[in-house]
Amino acid sequence: MPLMPKATAVWLVENTTLTFDQIADFCGLHPLEVQGIADDEVAVGIIGSDPISNGQLTRDEIARCEAGDMERLKLVKSETPLTSTRGTGPRYTPVSKRQDRPNAISWLIKYHPELKDSQISKLLGTTKGTIDSVRDRTHWNIINIKPTDPVLLGICKQTELETEIGKAAAAKRKLDTSLSSAKQGGG
């Protein structure tokens, strides 16, 4: 499975003639989710990630699968192991990017309200006070704040964003399940 499944699916939908089933199979998504990406209903705001430049696929592999609907994409095997270069601890945001953080906070609040403040803080390297001031529209520069994708701003990586969104979705599912079972048991 690719490193950034939804971002890879976005790129494959936009740049190939592969079927939804082929893209879904390669990215580990449901075919309806891929169709939702094609219809701009799913993965809104996610920038496509080119699997060719990432070394996950070759042009020949894509061409082979475009030629036959039953063909399945195969991930390119890499000799270099994937290692994490970032350690634990607070995230460092370069001075040149710090003025963009309120824009990124605004984008996350608008498009991913399921994220907790602690997740936003971890992703962007900001404080709860700054998040609250953007959310409450009391930030000193609120007039100039425009919601902008933090990945586009270079503040965080798409994989980090997708990981946090996945955690938030899992927590929401768990909460919904416990609430529905409490309603059924308490009735």
Buried (B, 14 or more C-beta within 10 A) or exposed (E): EBBBBBBBBBBBBEEBEBBBEBBBBBBEBEBEBBBBBBEEEBBEBBEBBEBBEBEBBBEEBBEBBBEEEEBEBEEEEEEEEEEEEEEEEEBEBEEEBEEBBBBBBBBBBEBBEBBEBEBBBBBBBBEEEBBEBBBEEEBEEEEEBEBBBBBBBEBBBBBBBBBBBEBBEEBEEEEEEEEEEEEEEEE
